[in-house]
């Protein structure tokens, strides 16, 4: 596996991470339209600050309320009736977002529900829209929650990577911050940055835990992590970008307001930790192990 290299002549890639107001009624054309307009406003704001890519959170277009879709609801969560989703309205907003991406020459990574062929349940997804307005790939959440798996979505199956101006990205979604193997796999795929989109965690759970885990994934894998949440969860964990040493390089306001934070993916120093950890994982210690020393083998003595 190739080791990361640093080219000091390369212009750093500027990205923006967003926290938008996420709405939950998939039956409402008005709500879908409001979300689309919010997204486009944040795209323009990021463009004004020189960003090449804008990263949005889970369900930025709509995060469907499990009660509103439940065939047994609204008081009981049951299988989702996806015929209630206003799919034409969602498509209109996605088309408008793609058109603005083309106009502004911006890459967009955007949380949305991806419809499958009925009767299959949709994916919970991230669309990757290039600066010409084309969808170049899509990431589908793999590690679904119990409710998502039982009642709402079809899980994804593969990691996804893509490149912008020579910078390699991976995608993660939902509750996948709980699974370090997702992030370690992206290190092996030689990404420079993982884009993690989430809605945050329920109010009865540890607030901000996904952001804390994202910090750890950046530090342990020595790559950038962009954490995109929603404005409603910003009081606990505002959106931000984490540098390879595990520190916040930029963050949105810790308030329930739509915002973007912008950062250049260049920490100004050679990343020595990542190639060393690759050597460690490849078995660098094996020649130094001692197999026949009784002082080493006896563990129950001083």
C-alpha positions as CSV (number, residue, x, y, z in Angstrom):
1,X,0.0,0.0,0.0
2,X,1.4,3.4,-0.9
3,X,2.3,5.8,1.9
4,X,0.8,9.3,1.9
5,X,3.0,11.9,0.3
6,X,3.0,15.7,0.7
7,X,3.5,18.0,-2.3
8,X,4.2,21.5,-1.0
9,X,3.5,23.0,-4.4
10,X,-0.1,21.8,-4.3
11,X,-2.8,24.3,-3.4
12,X,-4.8,23.1,-0.4
13,X,-8.4,22.0,-1.2
14,X,-10.9,24.3,0.7
15,X,-14.0,22.5,1.9
16,X,-17.1,23.7,3.8
17,X,-19.0,21.7,6.3
18,X,-22.7,22.6,6.9
19,X,-25.2,22.3,9.6
20,X,-28.7,22.8,8.1
21,X,-32.1,22.8,9.6
22,X,-33.4,19.2,9.0
23,X,-37.1,18.7,8.5
24,X,-38.9,15.4,8.9
25,X,-42.2,15.4,7.0
26,X,-41.6,13.5,3.7
27,X,-45.2,14.1,2.6
28,X,-44.9,17.9,2.6
29,X,-43.8,19.6,-0.6
30,X,-43.5,22.8,1.3
31,X,-41.0,21.3,3.8
32,X,-39.0,19.7,1.1
33,X,-38.9,23.0,-0.7
34,X,-37.7,24.8,2.4
35,X,-34.9,22.3,2.9
36,X,-33.8,22.7,-0.7
37,X,-33.8,26.5,-0.4
38,X,-31.7,26.3,2.8
39,X,-29.2,24.0,1.2
40,X,-28.8,26.3,-1.8
41,X,-28.3,29.3,0.5
42,X,-25.5,27.5,2.3
43,X,-24.0,26.5,-1.0
44,X,-23.8,30.1,-2.0
45,X,-22.3,31.1,1.3
46,X,-19.7,28.4,1.0
47,X,-18.9,29.5,-2.5
48,X,-18.4,33.1,-1.4
49,X,-15.8,31.8,1.1
50,X,-13.9,30.0,-1.7
51,X,-15.0,26.4,-1.0
52,X,-14.6,23.7,-3.7
53,X,-16.7,21.1,-1.8
54,X,-19.7,21.5,0.6
55,X,-20.5,18.6,2.9
56,X,-24.1,18.4,4.3
57,X,-25.5,16.2,7.1
58,X,-27.7,13.1,7.1
59,X,-31.2,13.8,5.7
60,X,-30.4,17.4,4.7
61,X,-33.1,17.2,2.1
62,X,-35.5,15.3,4.4
63,X,-34.9,13.0,7.4
64,X,-38.2,11.0,7.3
65,X,-40.1,10.8,10.6
66,X,-40.6,7.1,11.3
67,X,-44.0,7.9,12.9
68,X,-45.3,9.8,9.8
69,X,-44.4,6.9,7.5
70,X,-45.4,4.0,9.9
71,X,-48.4,1.9,8.6
72,X,-49.2,1.3,12.3
73,X,-48.6,5.0,13.3
74,X,-48.5,7.7,14.2
75,X,-48.3,6.4,17.8
76,X,-46.7,3.0,17.0
77,X,-43.5,2.6,14.9
78,X,-44.1,0.0,12.2
79,X,-43.0,-0.7,8.6
80,X,-42.7,2.4,6.6
81,X,-45.2,3.2,3.8
82,X,-42.8,4.9,1.3
83,X,-45.7,5.7,-1.1
84,X,-46.4,8.6,1.3
85,X,-43.1,10.2,0.4
86,X,-43.4,13.1,-2.1
87,X,-40.8,11.7,-4.5
88,X,-41.4,14.2,-7.3
89,X,-40.9,17.1,-4.8
90,X,-37.6,15.6,-3.7
91,X,-36.4,15.2,-7.2
92,X,-37.3,18.8,-8.0
93,X,-35.1,20.0,-5.1
94,X,-32.2,17.6,-6.0
95,X,-32.3,18.9,-9.6
96,X,-32.2,22.5,-8.4
97,X,-29.3,21.7,-6.1
98,X,-27.4,20.0,-9.0
99,X,-28.0,22.9,-11.3
100,X,-26.6,25.3,-8.7
101,X,-23.6,23.1,-8.2
102,X,-22.9,23.4,-11.9
103,X,-23.4,27.1,-11.8
104,X,-21.1,27.7,-8.9
105,X,-18.6,24.9,-9.9
106,X,-19.0,23.3,-6.5
107,X,-18.9,19.7,-5.4
108,X,-21.7,18.7,-3.1
109,X,-22.1,15.8,-0.7
110,X,-25.7,15.7,0.4
111,X,-27.8,13.5,2.6
112,X,-31.0,12.2,1.0
113,X,-33.2,9.1,0.7
114,X,-32.5,7.1,-2.5
115,X,-35.6,5.3,-3.9
116,X,-35.2,1.7,-5.1
117,X,-37.5,-0.3,-7.3
118,X,-40.7,-1.1,-5.3
119,X,-41.3,-3.1,-3.2
120,X,-37.7,-2.7,-2.0
121,X,-37.1,-0.2,0.7
122,X,-34.9,2.8,-0.1
123,X,-31.4,3.5,1.0
124,X,-30.4,6.2,3.4
125,X,-27.7,7.8,1.3
126,X,-25.2,10.5,0.5
127,X,-25.2,11.8,-3.0
128,X,-21.9,13.0,-4.4
129,X,-22.6,15.7,-7.0
130,X,-19.7,17.0,-9.1
131,X,-19.0,20.6,-10.1
132,X,-20.7,19.9,-13.4
133,X,-23.9,19.0,-11.7
134,X,-23.6,15.2,-12.4
135,X,-24.1,12.6,-9.7
136,X,-20.7,10.8,-9.7
137,X,-21.4,8.2,-7.0
138,X,-23.6,7.5,-3.9
139,X,-22.9,6.1,-0.5
140,X,-25.6,4.1,1.3
141,X,-25.5,3.7,5.1
142,X,-24.4,0.2,5.9
143,X,-24.5,0.0,9.7
144,X,-28.2,0.7,10.3
145,X,-29.9,1.2,13.6
146,X,-32.5,-1.4,14.8
147,X,-35.4,0.8,13.7
148,X,-33.9,1.7,10.3
149,X,-33.2,-1.9,9.6
150,X,-36.5,-3.3,10.8
151,X,-38.9,-0.7,9.4
152,X,-37.3,1.8,7.0
153,X,-34.3,1.2,4.9
154,X,-32.3,-1.3,2.8
155,X,-28.6,-1.3,4.0
156,X,-25.8,-0.5,1.7
157,X,-23.0,-2.9,1.1
158,X,-19.8,-1.1,0.0
159,X,-17.5,1.7,1.0
160,X,-17.3,4.6,-1.5
161,X,-14.4,6.9,-2.4
162,X,-14.0,9.7,-4.9
163,X,-11.5,12.4,-5.7
164,X,-11.6,16.2,-6.0
165,X,-8.5,18.0,-7.2
166,X,-6.3,15.1,-6.2
167,X,-7.8,14.8,-2.7
168,X,-9.3,11.4,-2.0
169,X,-12.5,11.2,0.1
170,X,-14.5,8.4,1.8
171,X,-18.1,8.6,3.0
172,X,-19.8,7.5,6.2
173,X,-23.3,8.0,7.5
174,X,-25.8,7.8,10.3
175,X,-24.6,5.9,13.4
176,X,-21.5,4.5,11.7
177,X,-19.2,6.6,14.0
178,X,-19.9,3.7,16.5
179,X,-18.0,1.3,14.1
180,X,-14.2,1.9,13.9
181,X,-13.9,-0.8,11.3
182,X,-15.7,1.5,8.8
183,X,-13.0,4.2,9.3
184,X,-10.1,1.8,9.4
185,X,-11.2,0.4,6.1
186,X,-11.1,3.9,4.6
187,X,-7.5,4.3,5.9
188,X,-6.6,1.2,4.0
189,X,-8.3,2.7,0.9
190,X,-5.8,5.6,1.2
191,X,-8.3,8.4,1.7
192,X,-7.3,11.8,2.8
193,X,-10.6,12.7,4.4
194,X,-13.8,10.9,5.6
195,X,-17.0,12.8,5.2
196,X,-19.3,11.7,8.1
197,X,-22.9,12.8,8.0
198,X,-25.3,12.3,10.9
199,X,-28.4,13.6,12.5
200,X,-26.8,13.2,15.9
201,X,-28.1,10.9,18.7
202,X,-31.5,10.8,20.4
203,X,-32.1,13.0,23.4
204,X,-32.0,10.1,25.8
205,X,-28.5,9.1,24.8
206,X,-25.0,10.6,25.3
207,X,-25.2,13.9,23.5
208,X,-22.2,14.6,21.3
209,X,-20.9,11.1,21.3
210,X,-20.6,10.9,17.5
211,X,-18.5,14.0,17.4
212,X,-16.2,12.6,20.1
213,X,-15.9,9.4,18.2
214,X,-15.1,11.3,15.0
215,X,-12.3,13.1,16.8
216,X,-10.9,9.7,17.7
217,X,-11.2,8.3,14.2
218,X,-9.3,11.2,12.8
219,X,-6.5,10.9,15.3
220,X,-6.1,7.1,15.2
221,X,-6.2,7.0,11.4
222,X,-4.2,10.3,10.8
223,X,-6.6,11.7,8.2
224,X,-9.1,14.5,8.1
225,X,-12.7,13.9,9.2
226,X,-15.6,16.3,8.3
227,X,-18.4,16.0,10.8
228,X,-21.8,17.3,9.3
229,X,-24.7,17.3,11.7
230,X,-27.9,19.3,11.8
231,X,-28.6,22.7,13.3
232,X,-31.0,21.2,15.9
233,X,-28.1,19.2,17.4
234,X,-25.5,21.9,17.2
235,X,-25.9,22.9,20.9
236,X,-24.4,19.4,21.6
237,X,-22.2,18.9,18.6
238,X,-21.9,21.7,15.9
239,X,-20.6,20.6,12.5
240,X,-16.9,20.9,12.0
241,X,-13.7,19.6,10.4
242,X,-11.2,17.6,12.3
243,X,-7.5,17.6,11.4
244,X,-5.4,14.4,11.3
245,X,-4.0,15.1,14.8
246,X,-7.5,14.9,16.3
247,X,-8.2,18.6,16.9
248,X,-11.0,20.7,15.5
249,X,-9.7,22.8,12.7
250,X,-13.0,24.6,12.1
251,X,-16.5,24.5,13.6
252,X,-19.9,26.0,13.0
253,X,-21.6,28.0,15.8
254,X,-22.8,26.0,18.8
255,X,-26.4,27.2,18.2
256,X,-29.4,26.0,16.3
257,X,-28.7,28.1,13.3
258,X,-27.9,27.1,9.7
259,X,-24.2,27.7,9.1
260,X,-21.1,26.6,7.3
261,X,-17.5,26.3,8.5
262,X,-14.6,26.5,5.9
263,X,-11.1,25.0,6.2
264,X,-8.2,24.2,3.9
265,X,-7.2,20.5,4.0
266,X,-3.6,21.2,4.6
267,X,-2.1,21.1,8.2
268,X,1.2,22.6,7.0
269,X,3.3,19.7,8.3
270,X,4.3,16.3,7.0
271,X,2.0,13.5,8.4
272,X,4.5,11.1,9.9
273,X,2.0,9.2,12.1
274,X,0.1,7.6,9.3
275,X,3.0,5.8,7.5
276,X,4.4,4.7,10.9
277,X,1.0,3.2,11.9
278,X,0.9,1.4,8.6
279,X,4.3,-0.2,9.3
280,X,3.0,-1.2,12.8
281,X,-0.1,-2.9,11.3
282,X,2.1,-4.6,8.8
283,X,4.0,-6.5,11.5
284,X,7.1,-4.3,12.2
285,X,7.4,-5.7,15.7
286,X,7.5,-9.4,14.8
287,X,11.4,-9.6,14.4
288,X,11.8,-8.0,17.8
289,X,9.6,-10.5,19.8
290,X,11.3,-12.9,22.2
291,X,9.7,-16.4,22.3
292,X,12.0,-18.3,24.7
293,X,12.7,-16.1,27.7
294,X,11.1,-17.4,30.9
295,X,11.2,-13.9,32.4
296,X,9.0,-12.8,29.6
297,X,6.6,-15.8,29.6
298,X,6.0,-15.8,33.4
299,X,3.3,-13.2,34.0
300,X,2.4,-14.0,37.6
301,X,5.6,-12.8,39.2
302,X,7.7,-9.6,39.8
